[in-house]
Structures are given as C-alpha cells and as structure tokens.
Amino acid sequence: MRAGLIDEPGLDGIYDLTPLNKVLRAEGRPEVSDAGLGAP
C-alpha cells in the first residue's frame, strides 16, 4: 500500500526571496541565493 505521495514534487517557485534581498541590498549586505527554487 502506498501513501499516495508524489514521486517528484515540482518545487520551482516555492518561495520568493525578492523582498529579503531588497532589504539586504539596502543594508549593503550580500543577497541570499534561492538555489534554483525561487520565483521566476
């Protein structure tokens, strides 16, 4: 019996770091990477 979970979840665009990176830029700090999972 299977739990019914998906085998390959689509995680593209799961989160958007734009607001965080905007604040970091304004503070002169380095931006953080979304590691390919951020919003397009």
N, CA, C and O atoms as a Tripos MOL2 file, in Angstrom:
@<TRIPOS>MOLECULE
protein
  160   159    40     0     0
PROTEIN
NO_CHARGES

@<TRIPOS>ATOM
      1 N           0.8440   -1.1790    0.0000 N.3       1 MET1
      2 CA          0.0000    0.0000    0.0000 C.3       1 MET1
      3 C           0.8880    1.2400    0.0000 C.2       1 MET1
      4 O           1.8700    1.3060    0.7390 O.2       1 MET1
      5 N           0.5460    2.2040   -0.8140 N.am      2 ARG2
      6 CA          1.3080    3.4460   -0.9080 C.3       2 ARG2
      7 C           0.5690    4.5630   -0.2020 C.2       2 ARG2
      8 O          -0.6580    4.5510   -0.0970 O.2       2 ARG2
      9 N           1.3300    5.5220    0.2780 N.am      3 ALA3
     10 CA          0.7440    6.6620    0.9750 C.3       3 ALA3
     11 C           0.1280    7.6760    0.0200 C.2       3 ALA3
     12 O          -0.6200    8.5570    0.4450 O.2       3 ALA3
     13 N           0.4420    7.5560   -1.2750 N.am      4 GLY4
     14 CA         -0.1370    8.4700   -2.2510 C.3       4 GLY4
     15 C           0.6360    9.7720   -2.3980 C.2       4 GLY4
     16 O           0.1010   10.7550   -2.9110 O.2       4 GLY4
     17 N           1.8790    9.7880   -1.9560 N.am      5 LEU5
     18 CA          2.7000   10.9770   -2.1060 C.3       5 LEU5
     19 C           3.2510   11.0400   -3.5180 C.2       5 LEU5
     20 O           3.4100   10.0070   -4.1690 O.2       5 LEU5
     21 N           3.5440   12.2360   -3.9980 N.am      6 ILE6
     22 CA          4.0880   12.3560   -5.3380 C.3       6 ILE6
     23 C           5.5660   11.9750   -5.3490 C.2       6 ILE6
     24 O           6.2870   12.2090   -4.3790 O.2       6 ILE6
     25 N           6.0000   11.3920   -6.4470 N.am      7 ASP7
     26 CA          7.3840   10.9250   -6.5620 C.3       7 ASP7
     27 C           8.3620   12.0800   -6.7640 C.2       7 ASP7
     28 O           9.4120   12.1150   -6.1220 O.2       7 ASP7
     29 N           8.0370   13.0150   -7.6360 N.am      8 GLU8
     30 CA          8.9180   14.1280   -7.9650 C.3       8 GLU8
     31 C           8.1570   15.4420   -7.7830 C.2       8 GLU8
     32 O           7.5040   15.9010   -8.7200 O.2       8 GLU8
     33 N           8.2270   16.0480   -6.6180 N.am      9 PRO9
     34 CA          7.4980   17.2990   -6.4110 C.3       9 PRO9
     35 C           8.0970   18.4250   -7.2420 C.2       9 PRO9
     36 O           9.3170   18.5050   -7.3880 O.2       9 PRO9
     37 N           7.2620   19.2870   -7.7800 N.am     10 GLY10
     38 CA          7.7240   20.4620   -8.5150 C.3      10 GLY10
     39 C           7.9350   21.6090   -7.5290 C.2      10 GLY10
     40 O           6.9700   22.2120   -7.0600 O.2      10 GLY10
     41 N           9.1720   21.9030   -7.2220 N.am     11 LEU11
     42 CA          9.4650   22.9240   -6.2180 C.3      11 LEU11
     43 C           9.8510   24.2750   -6.8170 C.2      11 LEU11
     44 O          10.1660   25.2060   -6.0740 O.2      11 LEU11
     45 N           9.8350   24.4000   -8.1410 N.am     12 ASP12
     46 CA         10.1640   25.6820   -8.7590 C.3      12 ASP12
     47 C           9.1890   26.7450   -8.2720 C.2      12 ASP12
     48 O           7.9750   26.5400   -8.2760 O.2      12 ASP12
     49 N           9.7280   27.8670   -7.8600 N.am     13 GLY13
     50 CA          8.8930   28.9750   -7.4150 C.3      13 GLY13
     51 C           8.2760   28.7810   -6.0480 C.2      13 GLY13
     52 O           7.2820   29.4320   -5.7270 O.2      13 GLY13
     53 N           8.8430   27.8970   -5.2270 N.am     14 ILE14
     54 CA          8.2520   27.6020   -3.9190 C.3      14 ILE14
     55 C           8.3420   28.7920   -2.9610 C.2      14 ILE14
     56 O           7.5310   28.9250   -2.0440 O.2      14 ILE14
     57 N           9.3420   29.6560   -3.1850 N.am     15 TYR15
     58 CA          9.4220   30.8510   -2.3580 C.3      15 TYR15
     59 C          10.0720   31.9770   -3.1370 C.2      15 TYR15
     60 O          10.7550   31.7420   -4.1340 O.2      15 TYR15
     61 N           9.8590   33.1920   -2.6820 N.am     16 ASP16
     62 CA         10.3550   34.3880   -3.3480 C.3      16 ASP16
     63 C          11.2280   35.1640   -2.3720 C.2      16 ASP16
     64 O          10.7450   35.6770   -1.3620 O.2      16 ASP16
     65 N          12.5160   35.2460   -2.6820 N.am     17 LEU17
     66 CA         13.4530   35.9460   -1.8090 C.3      17 LEU17
     67 C          13.6360   37.4140   -2.2030 C.2      17 LEU17
     68 O          14.4880   38.1010   -1.6380 O.2      17 LEU17
     69 N          12.8500   37.8990   -3.1610 N.am     18 THR18
     70 CA         12.9840   39.2740   -3.6230 C.3      18 THR18
     71 C          12.8720   40.2870   -2.4850 C.2      18 THR18
     72 O          13.7280   41.1670   -2.3900 O.2      18 THR18
     73 N          11.8610   40.2080   -1.6170 N.am     19 PRO19
     74 CA         11.7750   41.1950   -0.5340 C.3      19 PRO19
     75 C          12.9770   41.1480    0.4210 C.2      19 PRO19
     76 O          13.4870   42.1870    0.8400 O.2      19 PRO19
     77 N          13.4140   39.9460    0.7540 N.am     20 LEU20
     78 CA         14.5700   39.8100    1.6340 C.3      20 LEU20
     79 C          15.8180   40.3870    0.9810 C.2      20 LEU20
     80 O          16.5640   41.1300    1.6190 O.2      20 LEU20
     81 N          16.0490   40.0540   -0.2740 N.am     21 ASN21
     82 CA         17.2350   40.5500   -0.9590 C.3      21 ASN21
     83 C          17.1930   42.0630   -1.1540 C.2      21 ASN21
     84 O          18.2400   42.7110   -1.1740 O.2      21 ASN21
     85 N          16.0160   42.6240   -1.2970 N.am     22 LYS22
     86 CA         15.8830   44.0830   -1.3970 C.3      22 LYS22
     87 C          16.3670   44.7440   -0.1050 C.2      22 LYS22
     88 O          17.0900   45.7390   -0.1460 O.2      22 LYS22
     89 N          15.9720   44.1980    1.0180 N.am     23 VAL23
     90 CA         16.4040   44.7310    2.3170 C.3      23 VAL23
     91 C          17.9090   44.5430    2.4890 C.2      23 VAL23
     92 O          18.6030   45.4530    2.9450 O.2      23 VAL23
     93 N          18.4050   43.3850    2.1330 N.am     24 LEU24
     94 CA         19.8430   43.1310    2.2610 C.3      24 LEU24
     95 C          20.6550   44.0920    1.3950 C.2      24 LEU24
     96 O          21.6710   44.6200    1.8470 O.2      24 LEU24
     97 N          20.2200   44.3240    0.1610 N.am     25 ARG25
     98 CA         20.9090   45.2780   -0.7150 C.3      25 ARG25
     99 C          20.9180   46.6680   -0.1050 C.2      25 ARG25
    100 O          21.9400   47.3530   -0.1240 O.2      25 ARG25
    101 N          19.7880   47.0840    0.4340 N.am     26 ALA26
    102 CA         19.6810   48.4130    1.0450 C.3      26 ALA26
    103 C          20.6310   48.5590    2.2290 C.2      26 ALA26
    104 O          21.0950   49.6610    2.5220 O.2      26 ALA26
    105 N          20.9170   47.4660    2.9010 N.am     27 GLU27
    106 CA         21.8300   47.4660    4.0430 C.3      27 GLU27
    107 C          23.2810   47.2390    3.6270 C.2      27 GLU27
    108 O          24.1770   47.2300    4.4700 O.2      27 GLU27
    109 N          23.5130   47.0550    2.3150 N.am     28 GLY28
    110 CA         24.8600   46.8120    1.8320 C.3      28 GLY28
    111 C          25.3690   45.4140    2.1260 C.2      28 GLY28
    112 O          26.5770   45.1790    2.1610 O.2      28 GLY28
    113 N          24.4630   44.5020    2.3340 N.am     29 ARG29
    114 CA         24.8290   43.1180    2.6600 C.3      29 ARG29
    115 C          24.6240   42.2340    1.4350 C.2      29 ARG29
    116 O          23.8670   42.5980    0.5340 O.2      29 ARG29
    117 N          25.2830   41.0820    1.3850 N.am     30 PRO30
    118 CA         25.1200   40.1950    0.2290 C.3      30 PRO30
    119 C          23.7340   39.5590    0.1790 C.2      30 PRO30
    120 O          23.1250   39.2650    1.2080 O.2      30 PRO30
    121 N          23.2610   39.3580   -1.0330 N.am     31 GLU31
    122 CA         21.9650   38.7090   -1.2220 C.3      31 GLU31
    123 C          22.0830   37.2190   -0.9470 C.2      31 GLU31
    124 O          23.1770   36.6560   -0.9750 O.2      31 GLU31
    125 N          20.9590   36.5950   -0.6850 N.am     32 VAL32
    126 CA         20.9140   35.1540   -0.4790 C.3      32 VAL32
    127 C          20.4230   34.4820   -1.7650 C.2      32 VAL32
    128 O          19.6380   35.0610   -2.5170 O.2      32 VAL32
    129 N          20.8860   33.2740   -2.0040 N.am     33 SER33
    130 CA         20.5320   32.5260   -3.1900 C.3      33 SER33
    131 C          19.2710   31.6980   -2.9500 C.2      33 SER33
    132 O          19.0360   31.1940   -1.8520 O.2      33 SER33
    133 N          18.4720   31.5730   -4.0000 N.am     34 ASP34
    134 CA         17.3010   30.7120   -3.8970 C.3      34 ASP34
    135 C          17.6180   29.2830   -4.3140 C.2      34 ASP34
    136 O          16.7370   28.4230   -4.3020 O.2      34 ASP34
    137 N          18.8660   29.0240   -4.6830 N.am     35 ALA35
    138 CA         19.3210   27.6850   -5.0800 C.3      35 ALA35
    139 C          18.4520   27.0830   -6.1820 C.2      35 ALA35
    140 O          18.2830   25.8660   -6.2610 O.2      35 ALA35
    141 N          17.9070   27.9500   -7.0250 N.am     36 GLY36
    142 CA         17.0880   27.4780   -8.1360 C.3      36 GLY36
    143 C          15.6470   27.1940   -7.7820 C.2      36 GLY36
    144 O          14.8950   26.7250   -8.6360 O.2      36 GLY36
    145 N          15.2350   27.4580   -6.5580 N.am     37 LEU37
    146 CA         13.8680   27.1440   -6.1350 C.3      37 LEU37
    147 C          12.9820   28.3790   -6.0050 C.2      37 LEU37
    148 O          11.8060   28.2610   -5.6610 O.2      37 LEU37
    149 N          13.5260   29.5460   -6.2730 N.am     38 GLY38
    150 CA         12.7650   30.7760   -6.0930 C.3      38 GLY38
    151 C          11.7830   31.0480   -7.2130 C.2      38 GLY38
    152 O          11.7110   30.3140   -8.1990 O.2      38 GLY38
    153 N          11.0390   32.1070   -7.0390 N.am     39 ALA39
    154 CA         10.0510   32.5200   -8.0390 C.3      39 ALA39
    155 C          10.7610   32.9740   -9.3030 C.2      39 ALA39
    156 O          11.8420   33.5590   -9.2290 O.2      39 ALA39
    157 N          10.1740   32.7160  -10.4530 N.am     40 PRO40
    158 CA         10.8110   33.0970  -11.7280 C.3      40 PRO40
    159 C          10.9260   34.5930  -11.8960 C.2      40 PRO40
    160 O          11.4370   35.0630  -12.9130 O.2      40 PRO40
@<TRIPOS>BOND
     1     1     2 1
     2     2     3 1
     3     3     4 2
     4     3     5 am
     5     5     6 1
     6     6     7 1
     7     7     8 2
     8     7     9 am
     9     9    10 1
    10    10    11 1
    11    11    12 2
    12    11    13 am
    13    13    14 1
    14    14    15 1
    15    15    16 2
    16    15    17 am
    17    17    18 1
    18    18    19 1
    19    19    20 2
    20    19    21 am
    21    21    22 1
    22    22    23 1
    23    23    24 2
    24    23    25 am
    25    25    26 1
    26    26    27 1
    27    27    28 2
    28    27    29 am
    29    29    30 1
    30    30    31 1
    31    31    32 2
    32    31    33 am
    33    33    34 1
    34    34    35 1
    35    35    36 2
    36    35    37 am
    37    37    38 1
    38    38    39 1
    39    39    40 2
    40    39    41 am
    41    41    42 1
    42    42    43 1
    43    43    44 2
    44    43    45 am
    45    45    46 1
    46    46    47 1
    47    47    48 2
    48    47    49 am
    49    49    50 1
    50    50    51 1
    51    51    52 2
    52    51    53 am
    53    53    54 1
    54    54    55 1
    55    55    56 2
    56    55    57 am
    57    57    58 1
    58    58    59 1
    59    59    60 2
    60    59    61 am
    61    61    62 1
    62    62    63 1
    63    63    64 2
    64    63    65 am
    65    65    66 1
    66    66    67 1
    67    67    68 2
    68    67    69 am
    69    69    70 1
    70    70    71 1
    71    71    72 2
    72    71    73 am
    73    73    74 1
    74    74    75 1
    75    75    76 2
    76    75    77 am
    77    77    78 1
    78    78    79 1
    79    79    80 2
    80    79    81 am
    81    81    82 1
    82    82    83 1
    83    83    84 2
    84    83    85 am
    85    85    86 1
    86    86    87 1
    87    87    88 2
    88    87    89 am
    89    89    90 1
    90    90    91 1
    91    91    92 2
    92    91    93 am
    93    93    94 1
    94    94    95 1
    95    95    96 2
    96    95    97 am
    97    97    98 1
    98    98    99 1
    99    99   100 2
   100    99   101 am
   101   101   102 1
   102   102   103 1
   103   103   104 2
   104   103   105 am
   105   105   106 1
   106   106   107 1
   107   107   108 2
   108   107   109 am
   109   109   110 1
   110   110   111 1
   111   111   112 2
   112   111   113 am
   113   113   114 1
   114   114   115 1
   115   115   116 2
   116   115   117 am
   117   117   118 1
   118   118   119 1
   119   119   120 2
   120   119   121 am
   121   121   122 1
   122   122   123 1
   123   123   124 2
   124   123   125 am
   125   125   126 1
   126   126   127 1
   127   127   128 2
   128   127   129 am
   129   129   130 1
   130   130   131 1
   131   131   132 2
   132   131   133 am
   133   133   134 1
   134   134   135 1
   135   135   136 2
   136   135   137 am
   137   137   138 1
   138   138   139 1
   139   139   140 2
   140   139   141 am
   141   141   142 1
   142   142   143 1
   143   143   144 2
   144   143   145 am
   145   145   146 1
   146   146   147 1
   147   147   148 2
   148   147   149 am
   149   149   150 1
   150   150   151 1
   151   151   152 2
   152   151   153 am
   153   153   154 1
   154   154   155 1
   155   155   156 2
   156   155   157 am
   157   157   158 1
   158   158   159 1
   159   159   160 2
@<TRIPOS>SUBSTRUCTURE
     1 MET1         2 RESIDUE 1 A MET
     2 ARG2         6 RESIDUE 1 A ARG
     3 ALA3        10 RESIDUE 1 A ALA
     4 GLY4        14 RESIDUE 1 A GLY
     5 LEU5        18 RESIDUE 1 A LEU
     6 ILE6        22 RESIDUE 1 A ILE
     7 ASP7        26 RESIDUE 1 A ASP
     8 GLU8        30 RESIDUE 1 A GLU
     9 PRO9        34 RESIDUE 1 A PRO
    10 GLY10       38 RESIDUE 1 A GLY
    11 LEU11       42 RESIDUE 1 A LEU
    12 ASP12       46 RESIDUE 1 A ASP
    13 GLY13       50 RESIDUE 1 A GLY
    14 ILE14       54 RESIDUE 1 A ILE
    15 TYR15       58 RESIDUE 1 A TYR
    16 ASP16       62 RESIDUE 1 A ASP
    17 LEU17       66 RESIDUE 1 A LEU
    18 THR18       70 RESIDUE 1 A THR
    19 PRO19       74 RESIDUE 1 A PRO
    20 LEU20       78 RESIDUE 1 A LEU
    21 ASN21       82 RESIDUE 1 A ASN
    22 LYS22       86 RESIDUE 1 A LYS
    23 VAL23       90 RESIDUE 1 A VAL
    24 LEU24       94 RESIDUE 1 A LEU
    25 ARG25       98 RESIDUE 1 A ARG
    26 ALA26      102 RESIDUE 1 A ALA
    27 GLU27      106 RESIDUE 1 A GLU
    28 GLY28      110 RESIDUE 1 A GLY
    29 ARG29      114 RESIDUE 1 A ARG
    30 PRO30      118 RESIDUE 1 A PRO
    31 GLU31      122 RESIDUE 1 A GLU
    32 VAL32      126 RESIDUE 1 A VAL
    33 SER33      130 RESIDUE 1 A SER
    34 ASP34      134 RESIDUE 1 A ASP
    35 ALA35      138 RESIDUE 1 A ALA
    36 GLY36      142 RESIDUE 1 A GLY
    37 LEU37      146 RESIDUE 1 A LEU
    38 GLY38      150 RESIDUE 1 A GLY
    39 ALA39      154 RESIDUE 1 A ALA
    40 PRO40      158 RESIDUE 1 A PRO
